[in-house]
Amino acid sequence: MLLARIKTALVLLAAFILISTKSSVLVFSIVISGFMGFVAWEWAGLAGITKKSSKLTYAICFFCIASFLYRGLGFGNNQEHFDKEMSLIFLCIGLLFWISSVFFLYHYPRYFEFWNKKYKLTVMGLLVIIPAWNGMIVLKFLNPEGYLLLLIVILVAATDIGAYFIGRNFGRIKLAEKLSPNKTWEGVLGGGAVCGLTMILITKIVNLIFPAFFQVDSVLIIFLTVATIVLSVVGDLLESMLKRNQGIKDSGDILPGHGGILDRVDGLLAVVPCFSLILLLTIK
């Protein structure tokens, strides 16, 4: 099981490095849109949609919205400038959604009847997927070489790996037993420590290969690190809540040893809007 997880993770990492660093903005946008289409398919399952035709319809709806927004946001003009104000709006909407979701996670299952409606969960999916999709493309525009994309993926992965191994070996105090019995505060702290150490180690490298990153001061870098740690946990817990709601273990079975795509990117989806929002406001 662990070997399968490692093999799948390495393949995914290699594919992401290739598409992030070697593709144009247009090609990256097409690929990431297709990837998010699979995420939309799996989210439909978390929303209680069981028919494949209905899941496909939901994924197609995402594609239609993304295609419309791609032109509206100015990404389709094949130039360095895009509609930053509109992107900021979508990123803020995404960030506000994740902040507000903390309330429902903390009080689970108290407000279960409020959010547990199929149409609400499908709208919730768009509030998760579209800002993350927008944020990934924004990061590619800010740095076509793909270093910012790699930075955020590495930080989220470091948080996840640190939390997994520290929590598994030293975890005692439960984080949210009603949502995810295996998650512990020791795991969160371990993941945070690994994420912070990773940020320290790679910040100078990012500064060297992407000089514009010098515009991000130390306070913002600390905030980015903390936001990555917190939001990756929130994203993980939200998916756990929805899976528990549907009585399923994984969002899918497309990735050997991992489950579904959504199982691997839940934290990333939560972190991207905040991460890209801060960098969009900072980097000229």
Buried (B, 14 or more C-beta within 10 A) or exposed (E): EEEEBEEBBEEBBEEBBEBBBEBEBEEBBBBBBEBBBBBBBBBBBBBBBEEEEBBBEBBEBBBEBBEEBBEEBBBBEEEEEBBBEBBBBBBBBBBEBBEEBBEBBEEBEEEEEEBBEEEEBBEBBBBBBBBBBBBBBBBBBBBBEBBBBBBBBBBBBBBBBBBBBBBEEEBEEBBBEEBBEEBBBBBBBBBBBBBBEBBEEBBEEBEEEBEBBEEBEEEBBEBBBEBBBBBBBBBBBBBBBBBBBBEBEBBBEBBEEBBBBBBBBBBBBBBBBBBBBBBBEBBE
